[in-house]
Each structure stands twice: as structure tokens, then as C-alpha cells.
């Protein structure tokens, strides 16, 4: 089993950070690549961020209400 650290992606050149609005999955839940995993508000727009890999959501690093910089870790997914 391997661990994949999911980071906050950048949506647009001006995006520097985003606020975690709501996690759609909880630790222990199975996730599929491309499945929406978390809602993030950036520049007053809320976007659903898909999982970049398939596996199990192992832990959430960035909690709801927290503002995270682009490319900072937000979750860990166990793959394989």
C-alpha cells in the first residue's frame, strides 16, 4: 500500500489559496479517481475538487473552514 498526498490544485493564474468548504468523503471511505472529494471556495467561487487517484481516504489534513495555500497538502489517500 502506498500513500498519496493530495494538494490543493490551482484553478486560474490569480488563485493563491482556497477555503475548505465541505468534505464529501470521510476518512475510511473509498474514493475513485475523478470522483468529487472536497468543495473549495476560491475567489468567491465554489468548486468541487476531484480525487486525483483511486483508493481510500486515509486522513484529512485541511479541515472545513480552513484556508490553504495552493499546492499545500489537504488529504492523504491510500492507494494500491
ZILINNOR-V130907 format. One record per backbone hydrogen bond with DSSP energy under -1.0 kcal/mol. NH is the residue of the N-H (numbers start at 1). CO is the residue of the C=O. Records with the same first field share a line. If there is no record, write none. Layout:
BEGIN
NH: CO, CO
END
This chain:
BEGIN
2: 79
4: 77
6: 75
8: 72
15: 12
18: 68
19: 41
20: 66
21: 39
22: 39
24: 37
28: 57
29: 26
31: 55
34: 51
35: 32
37: 49
38: 49
39: 22
40: 47
41: 19
42: 45
45: 42
47: 40
49: 38
51: 35
55: 31
56: 78
57: 29
58: 76
59: 76
61: 74
62: 74
65: 20
66: 63
68: 18
70: 16
71: 8
72: 69
74: 6
75: 6
76: 59
77: 4
78: 56
79: 2
END
